[in-house]
Amino acid sequence: MPVEWKRYIASDPGILRGKPCLKGTRIPVGIVLGYLAAGKTANDIIAEYPDLGPEQIAACLDYAVRSPTRAG
């Protein structure tokens, strides 16, 4: 079952000019998606960003598919 992105991702104009980020972080969704597009695994990303978990990475993928604004 996919992770609902709205539980993990938010846009705040005061954080990174409103780019969608993982809640509680300044990690933009676009960075995570870029790592995945480059062939990195969820474990690779978690090793680089230990505050993230697999659910947050899955939420980034769900965001890319379902968000009307798309990641940027």
Biopython code that builds the backbone (N, CA, C, O; Angstrom):
import numpy as np
from Bio.PDB.StructureBuilder import StructureBuilder

atoms = [
    (1, "MET", "N", (0.828, -1.181, 0.000)),
    (1, "MET", "CA", (0.000, 0.000, 0.000)),
    (1, "MET", "C", (0.878, 1.251, 0.000)),
    (1, "MET", "O", (1.790, 1.365, 0.819)),
    (2, "PRO", "N", (0.610, 2.194, -0.914)),
    (2, "PRO", "CA", (1.453, 3.387, -0.985)),
    (2, "PRO", "C", (1.288, 4.279, 0.242)),
    (2, "PRO", "O", (0.255, 4.272, 0.911)),
    (3, "VAL", "N", (2.317, 5.027, 0.507)),
    (3, "VAL", "CA", (2.316, 5.988, 1.600)),
    (3, "VAL", "C", (1.658, 7.270, 1.091)),
    (3, "VAL", "O", (1.983, 7.746, 0.004)),
    (4, "GLU", "N", (0.747, 7.820, 1.864)),
    (4, "GLU", "CA", (0.083, 9.079, 1.494)),
    (4, "GLU", "C", (1.057, 10.237, 1.712)),
    (4, "GLU", "O", (1.452, 10.515, 2.845)),
    (5, "TRP", "N", (1.441, 10.905, 0.635)),
    (5, "TRP", "CA", (2.469, 11.932, 0.704)),
    (5, "TRP", "C", (2.097, 13.090, 1.623)),
    (5, "TRP", "O", (2.986, 13.697, 2.220)),
    (6, "LYS", "N", (0.829, 13.412, 1.752)),
    (6, "LYS", "CA", (0.424, 14.568, 2.569)),
    (6, "LYS", "C", (0.765, 14.395, 4.044)),
    (6, "LYS", "O", (0.823, 15.377, 4.784)),
    (7, "ARG", "N", (0.985, 13.182, 4.473)),
    (7, "ARG", "CA", (1.395, 12.945, 5.867)),
    (7, "ARG", "C", (2.844, 13.343, 6.114)),
    (7, "ARG", "O", (3.229, 13.584, 7.258)),
    (8, "TYR", "N", (3.652, 13.417, 5.063)),
    (8, "TYR", "CA", (5.087, 13.599, 5.217)),
    (8, "TYR", "C", (5.664, 14.826, 4.518)),
    (8, "TYR", "O", (6.809, 15.194, 4.779)),
    (9, "ILE", "N", (4.909, 15.456, 3.652)),
    (9, "ILE", "CA", (5.450, 16.528, 2.812)),
    (9, "ILE", "C", (4.602, 17.787, 2.969)),
    (9, "ILE", "O", (3.373, 17.730, 3.016)),
    (10, "ALA", "N", (5.294, 18.931, 3.051)),
    (10, "ALA", "CA", (4.598, 20.210, 3.152)),
    (10, "ALA", "C", (5.399, 21.276, 2.413)),
    (10, "ALA", "O", (6.603, 21.142, 2.192)),
    (11, "SER", "N", (4.696, 22.329, 2.042)),
    (11, "SER", "CA", (5.333, 23.502, 1.442)),
    (11, "SER", "C", (5.073, 24.692, 2.355)),
    (11, "SER", "O", (3.932, 24.965, 2.728)),
    (12, "ASP", "N", (6.129, 25.388, 2.705)),
    (12, "ASP", "CA", (6.026, 26.566, 3.565)),
    (12, "ASP", "C", (6.826, 27.676, 2.901)),
    (12, "ASP", "O", (8.020, 27.502, 2.656)),
    (13, "PRO", "N", (6.203, 28.815, 2.602)),
    (13, "PRO", "CA", (6.925, 29.895, 1.937)),
    (13, "PRO", "C", (8.170, 30.359, 2.695)),
    (13, "PRO", "O", (9.084, 30.928, 2.098)),
    (14, "GLY", "N", (8.207, 30.117, 4.011)),
    (14, "GLY", "CA", (9.362, 30.511, 4.812)),
    (14, "GLY", "C", (10.489, 29.499, 4.810)),
    (14, "GLY", "O", (11.550, 29.756, 5.380)),
    (15, "ILE", "N", (10.280, 28.355, 4.179)),
    (15, "ILE", "CA", (11.313, 27.311, 4.119)),
    (15, "ILE", "C", (11.599, 26.996, 2.657)),
    (15, "ILE", "O", (10.730, 26.535, 1.918)),
    (16, "LEU", "N", (12.832, 27.256, 2.265)),
    (16, "LEU", "CA", (13.283, 26.988, 0.894)),
    (16, "LEU", "C", (12.331, 27.560, -0.160)),
    (16, "LEU", "O", (12.044, 26.931, -1.178)),
    (17, "ARG", "N", (11.853, 28.776, 0.122)),
    (17, "ARG", "CA", (10.972, 29.498, -0.819)),
    (17, "ARG", "C", (9.733, 28.702, -1.210)),
    (17, "ARG", "O", (9.220, 28.849, -2.320)),
    (18, "GLY", "N", (9.259, 27.871, -0.313)),
    (18, "GLY", "CA", (8.026, 27.140, -0.557)),
    (18, "GLY", "C", (8.176, 25.841, -1.328)),
    (18, "GLY", "O", (7.178, 25.206, -1.667)),
    (19, "LYS", "N", (9.411, 25.437, -1.610)),
    (19, "LYS", "CA", (9.588, 24.138, -2.280)),
    (19, "LYS", "C", (9.062, 23.039, -1.364)),
    (19, "LYS", "O", (9.217, 23.131, -0.146)),
    (20, "PRO", "N", (8.451, 22.012, -1.919)),
    (20, "PRO", "CA", (7.965, 20.921, -1.077)),
    (20, "PRO", "C", (9.128, 20.212, -0.386)),
    (20, "PRO", "O", (10.095, 19.793, -1.023)),
    (21, "CYS", "N", (9.005, 20.093, 0.934)),
    (21, "CYS", "CA", (10.041, 19.461, 1.755)),
    (21, "CYS", "C", (9.410, 18.411, 2.645)),
    (21, "CYS", "O", (8.207, 18.422, 2.904)),
    (22, "LEU", "N", (10.248, 17.511, 3.102)),
    (22, "LEU", "CA", (9.794, 16.538, 4.085)),
    (22, "LEU", "C", (9.571, 17.269, 5.406)),
    (22, "LEU", "O", (10.438, 18.012, 5.866)),
    (23, "LYS", "N", (8.420, 17.055, 6.004)),
    (23, "LYS", "CA", (8.050, 17.756, 7.229)),
    (23, "LYS", "C", (9.115, 17.580, 8.302)),
    (23, "LYS", "O", (9.661, 16.495, 8.498)),
    (24, "GLY", "N", (9.390, 18.683, 8.987)),
    (24, "GLY", "CA", (10.365, 18.665, 10.061)),
    (24, "GLY", "C", (11.805, 18.721, 9.589)),
    (24, "GLY", "O", (12.732, 18.620, 10.393)),
    (25, "THR", "N", (11.997, 18.882, 8.280)),
    (25, "THR", "CA", (13.347, 18.958, 7.712)),
    (25, "THR", "C", (13.407, 20.115, 6.713)),
    (25, "THR", "O", (12.404, 20.771, 6.433)),
    (26, "ARG", "N", (14.572, 20.338, 6.204)),
    (26, "ARG", "CA", (14.761, 21.246, 5.070)),
    (26, "ARG", "C", (15.220, 20.443, 3.854)),
    (26, "ARG", "O", (15.925, 20.956, 2.985)),
    (27, "ILE", "N", (14.820, 19.208, 3.810)),
    (27, "ILE", "CA", (15.193, 18.326, 2.704)),
    (27, "ILE", "C", (14.089, 18.383, 1.660)),
    (27, "ILE", "O", (12.978, 17.911, 1.902)),
    (28, "PRO", "N", (14.395, 18.966, 0.485)),
    (28, "PRO", "CA", (13.376, 19.063, -0.552)),
    (28, "PRO", "C", (13.064, 17.707, -1.179)),
    (28, "PRO", "O", (13.932, 16.845, -1.319)),
    (29, "VAL", "N", (11.810, 17.550, -1.546)),
    (29, "VAL", "CA", (11.373, 16.341, -2.232)),
    (29, "VAL", "C", (12.214, 16.123, -3.497)),
    (29, "VAL", "O", (12.586, 14.994, -3.814)),
    (30, "GLY", "N", (12.505, 17.204, -4.206)),
    (30, "GLY", "CA", (13.278, 17.108, -5.443)),
    (30, "GLY", "C", (14.642, 16.472, -5.254)),
    (30, "GLY", "O", (15.125, 15.776, -6.147)),
    (31, "ILE", "N", (15.275, 16.699, -4.103)),
    (31, "ILE", "CA", (16.582, 16.082, -3.824)),
    (31, "ILE", "C", (16.428, 14.565, -3.722)),
    (31, "ILE", "O", (17.199, 13.810, -4.315)),
    (32, "VAL", "N", (15.432, 14.134, -2.968)),
    (32, "VAL", "CA", (15.212, 12.698, -2.795)),
    (32, "VAL", "C", (14.894, 12.054, -4.141)),
    (32, "VAL", "O", (15.434, 10.998, -4.473)),
    (33, "LEU", "N", (14.018, 12.692, -4.914)),
    (33, "LEU", "CA", (13.676, 12.141, -6.231)),
    (33, "LEU", "C", (14.888, 12.130, -7.163)),
    (33, "LEU", "O", (15.040, 11.215, -7.971)),
    (34, "GLY", "N", (15.730, 13.122, -7.054)),
    (34, "GLY", "CA", (16.952, 13.151, -7.858)),
    (34, "GLY", "C", (17.882, 11.996, -7.527)),
    (34, "GLY", "O", (18.453, 11.373, -8.422)),
    (35, "TYR", "N", (18.032, 11.714, -6.237)),
    (35, "TYR", "CA", (18.839, 10.562, -5.833)),
    (35, "TYR", "C", (18.263, 9.269, -6.402)),
    (35, "TYR", "O", (18.995, 8.433, -6.932)),
    (36, "LEU", "N", (16.951, 9.112, -6.288)),
    (36, "LEU", "CA", (16.320, 7.899, -6.810)),
    (36, "LEU", "C", (16.501, 7.798, -8.323)),
    (36, "LEU", "O", (16.767, 6.716, -8.846)),
    (37, "ALA", "N", (16.358, 8.913, -9.020)),
    (37, "ALA", "CA", (16.529, 8.917, -10.478)),
    (37, "ALA", "C", (17.965, 8.571, -10.872)),
    (37, "ALA", "O", (18.208, 8.016, -11.944)),
    (38, "ALA", "N", (18.906, 8.901, -10.000)),
    (38, "ALA", "CA", (20.315, 8.599, -10.270)),
    (38, "ALA", "C", (20.682, 7.164, -9.914)),
    (38, "ALA", "O", (21.834, 6.756, -10.067)),
    (39, "GLY", "N", (19.699, 6.398, -9.438)),
    (39, "GLY", "CA", (19.955, 4.985, -9.154)),
    (39, "GLY", "C", (20.238, 4.674, -7.699)),
    (39, "GLY", "O", (20.538, 3.528, -7.364)),
    (40, "LYS", "N", (20.153, 5.658, -6.831)),
    (40, "LYS", "CA", (20.377, 5.403, -5.405)),
    (40, "LYS", "C", (19.179, 4.644, -4.835)),
    (40, "LYS", "O", (18.049, 4.807, -5.296)),
    (41, "THR", "N", (19.441, 3.830, -3.846)),
    (41, "THR", "CA", (18.374, 3.096, -3.172)),
    (41, "THR", "C", (17.901, 3.903, -1.958)),
    (41, "THR", "O", (18.532, 4.878, -1.551)),
    (42, "ALA", "N", (16.783, 3.468, -1.400)),
    (42, "ALA", "CA", (16.291, 4.107, -0.178)),
    (42, "ALA", "C", (17.354, 4.013, 0.917)),
    (42, "ALA", "O", (17.555, 4.969, 1.666)),
    (43, "ASN", "N", (18.025, 2.886, 1.014)),
    (43, "ASN", "CA", (19.073, 2.733, 2.027)),
    (43, "ASN", "C", (20.237, 3.688, 1.793)),
    (43, "ASN", "O", (20.810, 4.202, 2.754)),
    (44, "ASP", "N", (20.600, 3.937, 0.529)),
    (44, "ASP", "CA", (21.652, 4.905, 0.217)),
    (44, "ASP", "C", (21.257, 6.301, 0.703)),
    (44, "ASP", "O", (22.069, 7.024, 1.281)),
    (45, "ILE", "N", (20.012, 6.659, 0.459)),
    (45, "ILE", "CA", (19.529, 7.986, 0.844)),
    (45, "ILE", "C", (19.476, 8.112, 2.367)),
    (45, "ILE", "O", (19.857, 9.143, 2.922)),
    (46, "ILE", "N", (19.006, 7.072, 3.031)),
    (46, "ILE", "CA", (18.953, 7.096, 4.491)),
    (46, "ILE", "C", (20.358, 7.181, 5.088)),
    (46, "ILE", "O", (20.552, 7.826, 6.118)),
    (47, "ALA", "N", (21.331, 6.541, 4.456)),
    (47, "ALA", "CA", (22.714, 6.634, 4.933)),
    (47, "ALA", "C", (23.217, 8.075, 4.836)),
    (47, "ALA", "O", (23.983, 8.519, 5.692)),
    (48, "GLU", "N", (22.797, 8.805, 3.807)),
    (48, "GLU", "CA", (23.213, 10.195, 3.631)),
    (48, "GLU", "C", (22.401, 11.145, 4.513)),
    (48, "GLU", "O", (22.917, 12.154, 4.993)),
    (49, "TYR", "N", (21.136, 10.812, 4.717)),
    (49, "TYR", "CA", (20.224, 11.623, 5.532)),
    (49, "TYR", "C", (19.610, 10.728, 6.608)),
    (49, "TYR", "O", (18.481, 10.263, 6.456)),
    (50, "PRO", "N", (20.350, 10.485, 7.697)),
    (50, "PRO", "CA", (19.898, 9.518, 8.701)),
    (50, "PRO", "C", (18.586, 9.887, 9.403)),
    (50, "PRO", "O", (17.976, 9.031, 10.044)),
    (51, "ASP", "N", (18.148, 11.129, 9.296)),
    (51, "ASP", "CA", (16.872, 11.515, 9.906)),
    (51, "ASP", "C", (15.682, 11.035, 9.087)),
    (51, "ASP", "O", (14.546, 11.096, 9.558)),
    (52, "LEU", "N", (15.924, 10.561, 7.869)),
    (52, "LEU", "CA", (14.836, 10.082, 7.017)),
    (52, "LEU", "C", (14.595, 8.597, 7.248)),
    (52, "LEU", "O", (15.478, 7.856, 7.681)),
    (53, "GLY", "N", (13.372, 8.194, 6.943)),
    (53, "GLY", "CA", (13.012, 6.780, 7.006)),
    (53, "GLY", "C", (12.417, 6.345, 5.684)),
    (53, "GLY", "O", (12.152, 7.180, 4.819)),
    (54, "PRO", "N", (12.206, 5.071, 5.517)),
    (54, "PRO", "CA", (11.670, 4.557, 4.257)),
    (54, "PRO", "C", (10.285, 5.123, 3.910)),
    (54, "PRO", "O", (9.954, 5.282, 2.735)),
    (55, "GLU", "N", (9.482, 5.424, 4.935)),
    (55, "GLU", "CA", (8.153, 5.981, 4.663)),
    (55, "GLU", "C", (8.261, 7.351, 4.002)),
    (55, "GLU", "O", (7.475, 7.674, 3.111)),
    (56, "GLN", "N", (9.218, 8.147, 4.428)),
    (56, "GLN", "CA", (9.399, 9.474, 3.841)),
    (56, "GLN", "C", (9.847, 9.375, 2.380)),
    (56, "GLN", "O", (9.418, 10.163, 1.537)),
    (57, "ILE", "N", (10.689, 8.424, 2.098)),
    (57, "ILE", "CA", (11.141, 8.236, 0.717)),
    (57, "ILE", "C", (9.980, 7.756, -0.148)),
    (57, "ILE", "O", (9.811, 8.211, -1.279)),
    (58, "ALA", "N", (9.188, 6.841, 0.385)),
    (58, "ALA", "CA", (8.001, 6.378, -0.340)),
    (58, "ALA", "C", (7.028, 7.539, -0.549)),
    (58, "ALA", "O", (6.375, 7.615, -1.590)),
    (59, "ALA", "N", (6.923, 8.438, 0.423)),
    (59, "ALA", "CA", (6.039, 9.605, 0.285)),
    (59, "ALA", "C", (6.511, 10.507, -0.850)),
    (59, "ALA", "O", (5.687, 11.092, -1.553)),
    (60, "CYS", "N", (7.814, 10.628, -1.039)),
    (60, "CYS", "CA", (8.343, 11.432, -2.151)),
    (60, "CYS", "C", (7.912, 10.836, -3.489)),
    (60, "CYS", "O", (7.542, 11.565, -4.409)),
    (61, "LEU", "N", (7.961, 9.533, -3.591)),
    (61, "LEU", "CA", (7.510, 8.876, -4.827)),
    (61, "LEU", "C", (6.016, 9.082, -5.034)),
    (61, "LEU", "O", (5.575, 9.345, -6.154)),
    (62, "ASP", "N", (5.238, 8.966, -3.971)),
    (62, "ASP", "CA", (3.799, 9.192, -4.081)),
    (62, "ASP", "C", (3.517, 10.633, -4.490)),
    (62, "ASP", "O", (2.621, 10.893, -5.293)),
    (63, "TYR", "N", (4.279, 11.561, -3.939)),
    (63, "TYR", "CA", (4.135, 12.975, -4.295)),
    (63, "TYR", "C", (4.396, 13.179, -5.783)),
    (63, "TYR", "O", (3.649, 13.883, -6.462)),
    (64, "ALA", "N", (5.449, 12.564, -6.277)),
    (64, "ALA", "CA", (5.801, 12.710, -7.696)),
    (64, "ALA", "C", (4.685, 12.220, -8.607)),
    (64, "ALA", "O", (4.477, 12.771, -9.688)),
    (65, "VAL", "N", (3.974, 11.200, -8.184)),
    (65, "VAL", "CA", (2.901, 10.621, -8.985)),
    (65, "VAL", "C", (1.594, 11.376, -8.820)),
    (65, "VAL", "O", (0.885, 11.598, -9.801)),
    (66, "ARG", "N", (1.261, 11.776, -7.593)),
    (66, "ARG", "CA", (-0.080, 12.263, -7.300)),
    (66, "ARG", "C", (-0.232, 13.762, -7.115)),
    (66, "ARG", "O", (-1.345, 14.276, -7.228)),
    (67, "SER", "N", (0.831, 14.471, -6.838)),
    (67, "SER", "CA", (0.706, 15.900, -6.546)),
    (67, "SER", "C", (0.339, 16.690, -7.792)),
    (67, "SER", "O", (0.925, 16.483, -8.855)),
    (68, "PRO", "N", (-0.627, 17.593, -7.671)),
    (68, "PRO", "CA", (-0.978, 18.423, -8.826)),
    (68, "PRO", "C", (0.114, 19.407, -9.197)),
    (68, "PRO", "O", (0.157, 19.873, -10.336)),
    (69, "THR", "N", (1.019, 19.744, -8.243)),
    (69, "THR", "CA", (2.075, 20.711, -8.528)),
    (69, "THR", "C", (3.385, 20.064, -8.924)),
    (69, "THR", "O", (4.242, 20.721, -9.515)),
    (70, "ARG", "N", (3.557, 18.796, -8.611)),
    (70, "ARG", "CA", (4.784, 18.038, -8.870)),
    (70, "ARG", "C", (5.966, 18.598, -8.086)),
    (70, "ARG", "O", (5.964, 19.757, -7.672)),
    (71, "ALA", "N", (6.967, 17.758, -7.894)),
    (71, "ALA", "CA", (8.170, 18.140, -7.152)),
    (71, "ALA", "C", (9.031, 19.055, -8.010)),
    (71, "ALA", "O", (9.042, 18.952, -9.237)),
    (72, "GLY", "N", (9.740, 19.936, -7.355)),
    (72, "GLY", "CA", (10.591, 20.843, -8.110)),
    (72, "GLY", "C", (11.872, 21.152, -7.468)),
    (72, "GLY", "O", (12.672, 21.909, -8.018)),
]
sb = StructureBuilder()
sb.init_structure("model")
sb.init_model(0)
sb.init_chain("A")
sb.init_seg("    ")
for serial, (resi, resn, name, xyz) in enumerate(atoms, 1):
    if name == "N":
        sb.init_residue(resn, " ", resi, " ")
    sb.init_atom(name, np.array(xyz, "f"), 0.0, 1.0, " ", f" {name:<3s}", serial, name[0])
structure = sb.get_structure()
